[in-house]
Amino acid sequence: MDQETLTAALSTQWSGQHFNPERSWASLREVGNLSSASVLFVLRDHLDAAEARPGDAGLVATMGPGFACELLLLRW
């Protein structure tokens, strides 16, 4: 699945919610696929941008090799 197809599918699934996967794509371009550890690089970029406000929520979802999936609900 290419980047545009995946982004469109996720945006449809999360319609009505703020969804911007650009930091994930940028991380893949800059450091490559680090499997589940990629989430730490994306989270660092998000925290560095200081865009979240008190009360904001976020969902971190990663998929690793095999059937490994991690989810983390964040609240600022």
N, CA and C of each residue as an Amber inpcrd file, in Angstrom:
protein
   228
   0.8490000  -1.1650000   0.0000000   0.0000000   0.0000000   0.0000000
   0.9020000   1.2360000   0.0000000   0.6290000   2.1830000  -0.8830000
   1.4650000   3.3790000  -0.9420000   1.0310000   4.4070000   0.1100000
   1.8410000   5.4220000   0.2780000   1.6230000   6.4280000   1.3220000
   0.2790000   7.1400000   1.1580000  -0.0750000   7.5200000  -0.0650000
  -1.3190000   8.2540000  -0.2830000  -2.5410000   7.3990000   0.0410000
  -2.5120000   6.1250000  -0.3550000  -3.6350000   5.2240000  -0.0920000
  -3.8000000   5.0000000   1.4020000  -2.6920000   4.7680000   2.0950000
  -2.7420000   4.5450000   3.5320000  -3.2400000   5.7910000   4.2620000
  -2.7200000   6.9550000   3.8940000  -3.1490000   8.2020000   4.5300000
  -4.6370000   8.4390000   4.3070000  -5.1230000   8.2000000   3.1020000
  -6.5490000   8.3790000   2.8050000  -7.4060000   7.4200000   3.6260000
  -6.9670000   6.1640000   3.7390000  -7.7320000   5.1750000   4.5030000
  -7.7870000   5.5500000   5.9820000  -6.6820000   5.9550000   6.5440000
  -6.6540000   6.3360000   7.9500000  -7.4470000   7.6170000   8.2030000
  -7.3580000   8.5680000   7.2900000  -8.1030000   9.8130000   7.4390000
  -9.5990000   9.5520000   7.4080000 -10.0420000   8.6190000   6.5600000
 -11.4560000   8.2580000   6.4990000 -11.8810000   7.5910000   7.7950000
 -11.0590000   6.6910000   8.2900000 -11.3600000   5.9840000   9.5390000
 -11.4620000   6.9510000  10.7120000 -10.6170000   7.9590000  10.7200000
 -10.5700000   8.9020000  11.8380000 -11.2490000  10.2210000  11.4860000
 -12.2200000  10.1970000  10.5660000 -12.8840000  11.4320000  10.1550000
 -13.4800000  12.1410000  11.3660000 -13.3830000  13.4500000  11.3540000
 -13.8680000  14.2350000  12.4820000 -12.8310000  14.4090000  13.5690000
 -11.7340000  13.6850000  13.4820000 -10.6430000  13.7930000  14.4500000
  -9.4590000  14.4440000  13.7570000  -8.6010000  15.0610000  14.5380000
  -7.3670000  15.6180000  13.9700000  -6.4300000  14.4520000  13.6630000
  -6.0840000  14.3040000  12.4020000  -5.1910000  13.2130000  12.0120000
  -4.1640000  13.7600000  11.0360000  -2.9090000  13.7190000  11.4190000
  -1.8360000  14.1910000  10.5560000  -0.6450000  13.2490000  10.6940000
  -0.4700000  12.3530000   9.7220000   0.6140000  11.3720000   9.8040000
   1.9550000  11.8850000   9.2930000   2.0770000  13.1790000   9.0120000
   3.3080000  13.6810000   8.3860000   4.5530000  13.4120000   9.2280000
   4.4570000  13.5060000  10.5490000   5.6450000  13.2300000  11.3740000
   6.0810000  11.7740000  11.2280000   5.1350000  10.8720000  11.0770000
   5.4810000   9.4570000  10.8790000   6.2110000   9.2620000   9.5610000
   5.6840000   9.8820000   8.5000000   6.3440000   9.7510000   7.1930000
   7.7230000  10.4070000   7.2180000   7.8370000  11.5610000   7.8720000
   9.1350000  12.2440000   7.9600000  10.1510000  11.3800000   8.7050000
   9.7180000  10.7370000   9.7750000  10.6120000   9.8580000  10.5260000
  11.0950000   8.6950000   9.6640000  10.1890000   8.1120000   8.8940000
  10.5940000   7.0190000   7.9960000  11.6240000   7.4980000   6.9820000
  11.4430000   8.7050000   6.4690000  12.4110000   9.2440000   5.5030000
  13.7580000   9.5210000   6.1600000  13.7310000  10.0410000   7.3900000
  14.9690000  10.4840000   8.0380000  15.7640000   9.3570000   8.6880000
  15.0930000   8.4400000   9.3950000  15.8270000   7.3990000  10.1280000
  15.4870000   5.9920000   9.6680000  14.5240000   5.8620000   8.7720000
  14.1620000   4.5390000   8.2690000  13.1900000   3.8330000   9.1980000
  12.8940000   2.5960000   8.8740000  11.9570000   1.8020000   9.6460000
  12.6900000   1.1660000  10.8300000  12.3590000   1.6000000  12.0210000
  12.9860000   1.0690000  13.2310000  12.0470000   0.1300000  13.9710000
  11.0420000  -0.3770000  13.2630000  10.0340000  -1.2600000  13.8400000
   9.3060000  -0.5200000  14.9480000   9.0150000  -1.1790000  16.0310000
   8.2310000  -0.5650000  17.1020000   8.9180000   0.6440000  17.7250000
  10.2320000   0.7090000  17.6780000  10.9500000   1.8440000  18.2680000
  10.7160000   3.1380000  17.5050000  10.1870000   3.0700000  16.2970000
   9.9090000   4.2750000  15.5100000   9.0150000   5.2440000  16.2640000
   8.1230000   4.7090000  17.0710000   7.1750000   5.5610000  17.7910000
   7.8920000   6.5540000  18.7010000   9.0230000   6.1810000  19.2450000
   9.7620000   7.0810000  20.1290000  10.3140000   8.2840000  19.3690000
  10.7300000   8.0740000  18.1300000  11.2340000   9.1720000  17.3150000
  10.1060000  10.1180000  16.9210000   8.9600000   9.5590000  16.5690000
   7.8090000  10.3810000  16.2020000   7.3030000  11.1470000  17.4220000
   7.2470000  10.4960000  18.5680000   6.8150000  11.1590000  19.7990000
   7.7720000  12.3000000  20.1550000   9.0650000  12.0770000  20.0180000
  10.0480000  13.1290000  20.2900000   9.8080000  14.3380000  19.3810000
   9.5750000  14.0880000  18.0930000   9.3160000  15.1800000  17.1640000
   8.0460000  15.9420000  17.5440000   7.0350000  15.2030000  17.9670000
   5.7880000  15.8390000  18.3700000   5.9900000  16.6920000  19.6260000
   6.6980000  16.1710000  20.6010000   6.9580000  16.9270000  21.8250000
   7.8210000  18.1540000  21.5500000   8.8060000  18.0120000  20.6670000
   9.6660000  19.1440000  20.3020000   8.8650000  20.2600000  19.6350000
   7.8240000  19.9050000  18.8880000   7.0070000  20.9020000  18.1950000
   6.1230000  21.6850000  19.1730000   5.8890000  21.1480000  20.3560000
   5.1000000  21.8080000  21.4110000   3.7430000  22.2880000  20.9080000
   3.0620000  21.4710000  20.1170000   1.7530000  21.8480000  19.5880000
   0.6020000  21.4070000  20.4800000   0.8180000  20.4170000  21.3110000
  -0.2540000  19.9120000  22.1740000  -0.5230000  20.9140000  23.2890000
  -1.7830000  21.0380000  23.6170000  -2.2300000  21.9410000  24.6780000
  -2.8080000  21.1280000  25.8300000  -2.8260000  21.6710000  27.0270000
  -3.4280000  20.9480000  28.1520000  -4.8450000  20.4870000  27.8160000
  -5.1050000  19.2130000  28.0940000  -6.4080000  18.6260000  27.7900000
  -6.4540000  17.8900000  26.4660000  -5.4740000  18.1300000  25.5780000
  -5.4290000  17.4110000  24.3030000  -5.1740000  15.9340000  24.5520000
  -5.6930000  15.1190000  23.6650000  -5.4630000  13.6740000  23.7280000
  -4.7800000  13.2320000  22.4410000  -4.0410000  12.1570000  22.5390000
  -3.3840000  11.5840000  21.3750000  -3.3620000  10.0750000  21.4900000
  -3.2960000   9.4290000  20.3670000  -3.2020000   7.9730000  20.3350000
  -1.9500000   7.5900000  19.5680000  -1.0980000   6.8150000  20.2120000
   0.1030000   6.2930000  19.5770000  -0.1690000   4.8320000  19.2630000
   0.0170000   4.4600000  18.0090000  -0.1990000   3.0710000  17.5990000
   1.0020000   2.6160000  16.7830000   1.5590000   1.4740000  17.1480000
   2.6820000   0.9110000  16.4000000   2.3980000  -0.5500000  16.0880000
   3.0070000  -1.0020000  15.0320000   2.9240000  -2.4160000  14.6670000
   4.3290000  -2.9110000  14.4010000   4.6930000  -3.9450000  15.0950000
   6.0250000  -4.5100000  14.9510000   5.9790000  -5.7960000  14.1370000
   7.0690000  -6.5310000  14.1450000   7.1330000  -7.7650000  13.3640000
   6.1540000  -8.8190000  13.9030000   5.7130000  -9.6660000  13.0120000
   4.7610000 -10.6980000  13.4100000   3.4320000 -10.0580000  13.7450000
   2.8860000 -10.3840000  14.8880000   1.6160000  -9.7870000  15.3150000
   1.8470000  -9.0160000  16.5940000   2.6910000  -8.0060000  16.5170000
   2.9570000  -7.1530000  17.6650000   2.3250000  -5.7950000  17.4100000
   1.5030000  -5.3500000  18.3310000   0.8410000  -4.0620000  18.2060000
   0.8510000  -3.3980000  19.5750000   1.2600000  -2.1450000  19.5950000
   1.2770000  -1.3930000  20.8350000   0.3900000  -0.1780000  20.6830000
  -0.3730000   0.1420000  21.7040000  -1.2370000   1.3230000  21.7220000
  -0.9690000   2.0980000  23.0030000  -0.9780000   3.4090000  22.8930000
  -0.7610000   4.2630000  24.0500000  -1.6530000   5.4780000  23.9220000
  -2.4780000   5.7340000  24.9150000  -3.3310000   6.9090000  24.9430000
  -2.6020000   7.9950000  25.7290000  -2.4460000   9.1590000  25.1130000
  -1.7460000  10.2690000  25.7490000  -2.7300000  11.3820000  26.0930000
  -2.4900000  12.0600000  27.1890000  -3.2690000  13.2450000  27.5460000
  -2.3050000  14.2910000  28.0680000  -2.4090000  15.5020000  27.5200000
  -1.5440000  16.5950000  27.9280000  -2.2280000  17.4310000  28.9750000
